[in-house]
């Protein structure tokens, strides 16, 4: 017999998914910010980077 509650498993799954989505958003925004500030690229190049 399982001792874990299904709600606890679902909560952990939901939290892992949410944190993964937040991390992906931060990484995407951070990549564009690094491109603009550090590499001094043009606006259209950042747009191409975002489209990929």
KEKEMI-253034 format. One record per residue: residue in one letter; chain; x, y, z of N, C-alpha, C, CB in turn. Coordinates in steps of 0.001 Angstrom, whole numbers. Glycine has a CB too. Layout:
BEGIN
resn = A, chain = A, n.px = X, n.py = Y, n.pz = Z, ca.px = X, ca.py = Y, ca.pz = Z, c.px = X, c.py = Y, c.pz = Z, cb.px = X, cb.py = Y, cb.pz = Z $
...
***
This chain:
BEGIN
resn = X, chain = A, n.px = 836, n.py = -1185, n.pz = 0, ca.px = 0, ca.py = 0, ca.pz = 0, c.px = 879, c.py = 1246, c.pz = 0, cb.px = -950, cb.py = -1, cb.pz = 1214 $
resn = X, chain = A, n.px = 494, n.py = 2210, n.pz = -794, ca.px = 1258, ca.py = 3435, ca.pz = -874, c.px = 956, c.py = 4324, c.pz = 316, cb.px = 964, cb.py = 4166, cb.pz = -2175 $
resn = X, chain = A, n.px = 2003, n.py = 4932, n.pz = 829, ca.px = 1817, ca.py = 5804, ca.pz = 1989, c.px = 1729, c.py = 7271, c.pz = 1598, cb.px = 2948, cb.py = 5609, cb.pz = 2974 $
resn = X, chain = A, n.px = 2071, n.py = 7599, n.pz = 340, ca.px = 1998, ca.py = 8999, ca.pz = -64, c.px = 600, c.py = 9322, c.pz = -577, cb.px = 3056, cb.py = 9313, cb.pz = -1143 $
resn = X, chain = A, n.px = 221, n.py = 10503, n.pz = -325, ca.px = -1077, ca.py = 10987, ca.pz = -776, c.px = -953, c.py = 11479, c.pz = -2209, cb.px = -1606, cb.py = 12114, cb.pz = 150 $
resn = X, chain = A, n.px = -1952, n.py = 11243, n.pz = -3036, ca.px = -1888, ca.py = 11678, ca.pz = -4438, c.px = -1846, c.py = 13196, c.pz = -4546, cb.px = -3088, cb.py = 11135, cb.pz = -5221 $
resn = X, chain = A, n.px = -2436, n.py = 13879, n.pz = -3583, ca.px = -2404, ca.py = 15343, ca.pz = -3613, c.px = -989, c.py = 15865, c.pz = -3399, cb.px = -3344, cb.py = 15921, cb.pz = -2549 $
resn = X, chain = A, n.px = -245, n.py = 15198, n.pz = -2545, ca.px = 1137, ca.py = 15587, ca.pz = -2305, c.px = 1974, c.py = 15385, c.pz = -3567, cb.px = 1729, cb.py = 14784, cb.pz = -1133 $
resn = X, chain = A, n.px = 1768, n.py = 14281, n.pz = -4255, ca.px = 2488, ca.py = 14028, ca.pz = -5499, c.px = 2130, c.py = 15063, c.pz = -6556, cb.px = 2184, cb.py = 12621, cb.pz = -6015 $
resn = X, chain = A, n.px = 848, n.py = 15391, n.pz = -6656, ca.px = 413, ca.py = 16376, ca.pz = -7636, c.px = 982, c.py = 17750, c.pz = -7317, cb.px = -1110, cb.py = 16438, cb.pz = -7690 $
resn = X, chain = A, n.px = 1023, n.py = 18095, n.pz = -6060, ca.px = 1567, ca.py = 19386, ca.pz = -5640, c.px = 3051, c.py = 19481, c.pz = -6000, cb.px = 1368, cb.py = 19590, cb.pz = -4121 $
resn = X, chain = A, n.px = 3790, n.py = 18407, n.pz = -5779, ca.px = 5206, ca.py = 18391, ca.pz = -6144, c.px = 5390, c.py = 18488, c.pz = -7648, cb.px = 5877, cb.py = 17127, cb.pz = -5619 $
resn = X, chain = A, n.px = 4561, n.py = 17792, n.pz = -8400, ca.px = 4629, ca.py = 17856, ca.pz = -9855, c.px = 4320, c.py = 19260, c.pz = -10353, cb.px = 3663, cb.py = 16850, cb.pz = -10480 $
resn = X, chain = A, n.px = 3275, n.py = 19865, n.pz = -9808, ca.px = 2884, ca.py = 21208, ca.pz = -10209, c.px = 3975, c.py = 22214, c.pz = -9869, cb.px = 1571, cb.py = 21604, cb.pz = -9538 $
resn = X, chain = A, n.px = 4574, n.py = 22099, n.pz = -8706, ca.px = 5634, ca.py = 23007, ca.pz = -8288, c.px = 6858, c.py = 22858, c.pz = -9193, cb.px = 6017, cb.py = 22746, cb.pz = -6822 $
resn = X, chain = A, n.px = 7226, n.py = 21639, n.pz = -9527, ca.px = 8373, ca.py = 21418, ca.pz = -10407, c.px = 8112, c.py = 22011, c.pz = -11790, cb.px = 8684, cb.py = 19913, cb.pz = -10523 $
resn = X, chain = A, n.px = 6909, n.py = 21837, n.pz = -12307, ca.px = 6566, ca.py = 22398, ca.pz = -13611, c.px = 6601, c.py = 23922, c.pz = -13572, cb.px = 5181, cb.py = 21911, cb.pz = -14056 $
resn = X, chain = A, n.px = 6031, n.py = 24503, n.pz = -12529, ca.px = 5992, ca.py = 25965, ca.pz = -12414, c.px = 7396, c.py = 26549, c.pz = -12310, cb.px = 5161, cb.py = 26384, cb.pz = -11194 $
resn = X, chain = A, n.px = 8253, n.py = 25933, n.pz = -11521, ca.px = 9619, ca.py = 26428, ca.pz = -11387, c.px = 10399, c.py = 26263, c.pz = -12693, cb.px = 10336, cb.py = 25698, cb.pz = -10247 $
resn = X, chain = A, n.px = 10121, n.py = 25204, n.pz = -13422, ca.px = 10761, ca.py = 25011, ca.pz = -14716, c.px = 10356, c.py = 26082, c.pz = -15710, cb.px = 10425, cb.py = 23648, cb.pz = -15267 $
resn = X, chain = A, n.px = 9087, n.py = 26445, n.pz = -15701, ca.px = 8603, ca.py = 27497, ca.pz = -16598, c.px = 9187, c.py = 28854, c.pz = -16228, cb.px = 7078, cb.py = 27562, cb.pz = -16567 $
resn = X, chain = A, n.px = 9301, n.py = 29128, n.pz = -14947, ca.px = 9899, ca.py = 30382, ca.pz = -14499, c.px = 11367, c.py = 30433, c.pz = -14915, cb.px = 9761, cb.py = 30538, cb.pz = -12965 $
resn = X, chain = A, n.px = 12074, n.py = 29335, n.pz = -14738, ca.px = 13474, ca.py = 29280, ca.pz = -15144, c.px = 13653, c.py = 29472, c.pz = -16637, cb.px = 14078, cb.py = 27969, cb.pz = -14729 $
resn = X, chain = A, n.px = 12767, n.py = 28898, n.pz = -17422, ca.px = 12843, ca.py = 29075, ca.pz = -18876, c.px = 12605, c.py = 30531, c.pz = -19267, cb.px = 11820, cb.py = 28169, cb.pz = -19580 $
resn = X, chain = A, n.px = 11657, n.py = 31169, n.pz = -18625, ca.px = 11388, ca.py = 32578, ca.pz = -18908, c.px = 12544, c.py = 33479, c.pz = -18526, cb.px = 10148, cb.py = 33022, cb.pz = -18185 $
resn = X, chain = A, n.px = 13151, n.py = 33220, n.pz = -17390, ca.px = 14292, ca.py = 34017, ca.pz = -16951, c.px = 15474, c.py = 33801, c.pz = -17887, cb.px = 14681, cb.py = 33663, cb.pz = -15503 $
resn = X, chain = A, n.px = 15696, n.py = 32568, n.pz = -18305, ca.px = 16808, ca.py = 32285, ca.pz = -19212, c.px = 16602, c.py = 32958, c.pz = -20564, cb.px = 16972, cb.py = 30776, cb.pz = -19397 $
resn = X, chain = A, n.px = 15390, n.py = 32944, n.pz = -21068, ca.px = 15105, ca.py = 33574, ca.pz = -22355, c.px = 15308, c.py = 35081, c.pz = -22270, cb.px = 13671, cb.py = 33256, cb.pz = -22807 $
resn = X, chain = A, n.px = 14781, n.py = 35693, n.pz = -21249, ca.px = 14956, ca.py = 37130, ca.pz = -21066, c.px = 16392, c.py = 37499, c.pz = -20779, cb.px = 14078, cb.py = 37624, cb.pz = -19953 $
resn = X, chain = A, n.px = 17068, n.py = 36681, n.pz = -20020, ca.px = 18461, ca.py = 36934, ca.pz = -19697, c.px = 19365, c.py = 36832, c.pz = -20906, cb.px = 18922, cb.py = 35980, cb.pz = -18644 $
resn = X, chain = A, n.px = 19062, n.py = 35906, n.pz = -21793, ca.px = 19869, ca.py = 35755, ca.pz = -23003, c.px = 19764, c.py = 37001, c.pz = -23877, cb.px = 19428, cb.py = 34511, cb.pz = -23795 $
resn = X, chain = A, n.px = 18570, n.py = 37528, n.pz = -24028, ca.px = 18399, ca.py = 38748, ca.pz = -24809, c.px = 19084, c.py = 39931, c.pz = -24125, cb.px = 16906, cb.py = 39044, cb.pz = -25018 $
resn = X, chain = A, n.px = 18991, n.py = 40007, n.pz = -22825, ca.px = 19631, ca.py = 41108, ca.pz = -22088, c.px = 21145, c.py = 41049, c.pz = -22213, cb.px = 19232, cb.py = 41070, cb.pz = -20609 $
resn = X, chain = A, n.px = 21712, n.py = 39864, n.pz = -22118, ca.px = 23157, ca.py = 39713, ca.pz = -22284, c.px = 23569, c.py = 40107, c.pz = -23699, cb.px = 23593, cb.py = 38264, cb.pz = -21982 $
resn = X, chain = A, n.px = 22759, n.py = 39726, n.pz = -24670, ca.px = 23076, ca.py = 40075, ca.pz = -26056, c.px = 23081, c.py = 41582, c.pz = -26254, cb.px = 22077, cb.py = 39427, cb.pz = -27014 $
resn = X, chain = A, n.px = 22149, n.py = 42261, n.pz = -25654, ca.px = 22067, ca.py = 43725, ca.pz = -25831, c.px = 23167, c.py = 44438, c.pz = -25060, cb.px = 20695, cb.py = 44248, cb.pz = -25375 $
resn = X, chain = A, n.px = 23371, n.py = 44082, n.pz = -23817, ca.px = 24315, ca.py = 44823, ca.pz = -22973, c.px = 25776, c.py = 44454, c.pz = -23223, cb.px = 23987, cb.py = 44588, cb.pz = -21525 $
resn = X, chain = A, n.px = 26056, n.py = 43176, n.pz = -23308, ca.px = 27441, ca.py = 42742, ca.pz = -23397, c.px = 27961, c.py = 42723, c.pz = -24826, cb.px = 27586, cb.py = 41378, cb.pz = -22791 $
resn = X, chain = A, n.px = 27170, n.py = 42172, n.pz = -25722, ca.px = 27633, ca.py = 42011, ca.pz = -27090, c.px = 27330, c.py = 43209, c.pz = -27976, cb.px = 27023, cb.py = 40791, cb.pz = -27684 $
resn = X, chain = A, n.px = 26488, n.py = 44120, n.pz = -27505, ca.px = 26106, ca.py = 45323, ca.pz = -28243, c.px = 25588, c.py = 44985, c.pz = -29644, cb.px = 27297, cb.py = 46279, cb.pz = -28343 $
resn = X, chain = A, n.px = 24613, n.py = 44073, n.pz = -29681, ca.px = 24036, ca.py = 43671, ca.pz = -30964, c.px = 22869, c.py = 44586, c.pz = -31318, cb.px = 23571, cb.py = 42194, cb.pz = -30920 $
resn = X, chain = A, n.px = 22468, n.py = 44536, n.pz = -32584, ca.px = 21366, ca.py = 45372, ca.pz = -33067, c.px = 20025, c.py = 44787, c.pz = -32635, cb.px = 21420, cb.py = 45509, cb.pz = -34604 $
resn = X, chain = A, n.px = 18985, n.py = 45609, n.pz = -32728, ca.px = 17645, ca.py = 45186, ca.pz = -32323, c.px = 17159, c.py = 43990, c.pz = -33133, cb.px = 16664, cb.py = 46339, cb.pz = -32469 $
resn = X, chain = A, n.px = 17395, n.py = 44009, n.pz = -34434, ca.px = 16909, ca.py = 42918, ca.pz = -35261, c.px = 17596, c.py = 41609, c.pz = -34931, cb.px = 17102, cb.py = 43245, cb.pz = -36718 $
resn = X, chain = A, n.px = 18850, n.py = 41658, n.pz = -34464, ca.px = 19552, ca.py = 40440, ca.pz = -34086, c.px = 18974, c.py = 39839, c.pz = -32808, cb.px = 21038, cb.py = 40725, cb.pz = -33907 $
resn = X, chain = A, n.px = 18568, n.py = 40698, n.pz = -31887, ca.px = 17913, ca.py = 40206, ca.pz = -30670, c.px = 16571, c.py = 39591, c.pz = -31029, cb.px = 17728, cb.py = 41348, cb.pz = -29635 $
resn = X, chain = A, n.px = 15862, n.py = 40182, n.pz = -31981, ca.px = 14578, ca.py = 39620, ca.pz = -32417, c.px = 14760, c.py = 38257, c.pz = -33059, cb.px = 13885, cb.py = 40563, cb.pz = -33396 $
resn = X, chain = A, n.px = 15786, n.py = 38115, n.pz = -33846, ca.px = 16078, ca.py = 36809, ca.pz = -34457, c.px = 16434, c.py = 35797, c.pz = -33370, cb.px = 17239, cb.py = 36927, cb.pz = -35490 $
resn = X, chain = A, n.px = 17184, n.py = 36219, n.pz = -32393, ca.px = 17537, ca.py = 35343, ca.pz = -31289, c.px = 16304, c.py = 34903, c.pz = -30514, cb.px = 18516, cb.py = 36035, cb.pz = -30362 $
resn = X, chain = A, n.px = 15364, n.py = 35807, n.pz = -30338, ca.px = 14126, ca.py = 35474, ca.pz = -29642, c.px = 13223, c.py = 34565, c.pz = -30440, cb.px = 13388, cb.py = 36718, cb.pz = -29295 $
resn = X, chain = A, n.px = 13295, n.py = 34666, n.pz = -31762, ca.px = 12453, ca.py = 33826, ca.pz = -32610, c.px = 12944, c.py = 32390, c.pz = -32662, cb.px = 12394, cb.py = 34395, cb.pz = -34009 $
resn = X, chain = A, n.px = 14211, n.py = 32206, n.pz = -32417, ca.px = 14789, ca.py = 30855, ca.pz = -32456, c.px = 14529, c.py = 30217, c.pz = -31145, cb.px = 16304, cb.py = 30868, cb.pz = -32766 $
***
